[in-house]
Amino acid sequence: MNPPASPMENAVLVDAAVVAYALGDSALERDACRRFLVQITTGPNRAYASVEMIQEVVHHRLRRTGDRTRAVREGKEACAAFTLLAFDREILDLSLELIEKLPTIGGRDAVHAATAIAYGIETVASPDSAFDDLPGVRRLDPLKDL
């Protein structure tokens, strides 16, 4: 595993689950994630997302709603809310290393984690505890940490 880039001050990489909850039907998760997204996109922090996160959100919304136009619109709105980070060969290789070494992390989460590490982002916003075992990365849970 390559060493992470130098840390990005006030940077937070947002996991797809945060956006999916914010767009979802469950009022508790939806409201907490919407508040979190407003705070993270208007406060002193800098909100980042991997390109894969946007793809994951669109996939999730298309599957959930069956409405292609809506899923694409929500994906474009997510694009506008974050600084997008590339998903390239370095991140793919790092994500595969993470999958191999960390039994708690799956494919898409590994891509998000690898993106954070490669770009020197020390905070990942996610309700998913799969990010808890990442060395040098802390998880911020929008359902609990506001």
N, C-alpha and C positions, 0 to 999 in steps of 0.2 A: 504494500500500500504506500503510495506517495505521501509525503508530508503535506498537510493542508496549506493552502495559501495563507498569507497574513490575514489576521482577523479583520472583518469589516465592522466598523463601529456602528452600533444600533441596528444592525441588520437582522432581519427575521425572515427565514424561509417558511412559507406557509404551505402546509400539506393540503392535498385535495379534500380530505375529510372536513376541514374547516369550511371550505366553500360549499361542499355538498350539504353539510348540516345547515348552513346559512340559507340555502335554497330549498331546504326540505320541509316536511310537513309537521315534524315533531316540535311543538312550540318551545319546549325547554332548550333543546339543543339549537334550534333555529335562532331564537332570540339571543342566547349567549354568544353564538358565533357571529351574528350580525353586529352586536355591540363590539366584539373583539375586532372585527374587520374595520369598523369605523375608527376605532382607536388606533389600530396599527397603520392605517393608511392616511390618517390625518395628524398623528402625533409626531414625536421626535424620532420614532423608529423609521427604518426604511424597509418596506415590505417587498420581498422577492418571491418568485415562483419559478419552478422549472417549466420548460415548455411541455414536458411530460405531464405536469400537474394539470395544465389546461386541457390537454387531450383526455386525461382521466376524468375531469369534470364533465366535459362534453359527452364522453362515453356514458358516464353515470346518468346524466340528465336525459340523454336520448333513451336509455333503457328504462328509466323511471317514468318519463312523461310520454314517450312515443312521439313527441312533437319535435321534428327536426329543426324547424325554424326557431323555436324557443331554445333548444339545446345550443344551437349555434350562437344565438343572441347572448345567452348567458356565458358562453365561452368567450365571446368578444368583450363582454363587460368585465370578466375576470382578467382578460389580457390588459385592459385599460387600468385596472386597479393596482397592478404589480409591475415591477421591473422584471422582465423575463430573462431567464438564464438558459443558455444553450444546453442541449443534450447531445454531447459529442462522444467520440471514441474514448477519451480519457474518463469521462463520467460512466460510460458503459462498462469499461474495464474495472473501475473502482466499485461500481454497483455489484458486479459479479464477485469481486473479492469479498464484499460485505456479506453477500448471500452465503458464500462459502464459509465465512468465519463466524457469523452471528446467526444462531439458529432461530432467533426471534423475528428476523426481518424477512419480508417477502419481496417479490420482484419490483413492484412500483415504489414501495417504501424505500427500497435500496437505491433506486434512481434518485429519489428526493434526497435521501441521506448523502449519497455520493455528490450530488450537486452542492449541498451545503458544505461538505468537507472541501471539495475542489475549489470553491469560491471563498473559503475562509469564513463562512457564516457559522457562528457558534450557537445560534438559537434556532430551533425548529418549532413552529407552532403546530400542534397536532393533539387531538384527543387520544391518539393511538400510542399505547405504551411500547410498541415495537421500537420506537426511537430512544427508549431509555438506556439501552446498552451501548450506544454509540460513544466511542472515546472522543473527548473534546467537544461534544455537542450536548447542550442541555435542551430538554423539551419544555415548552411552555404550553400548558393545557388550557385552551380558551374556555373550557367548560368549568374550570376550577380556579385558574390563576388570575382572574381579572380583579 
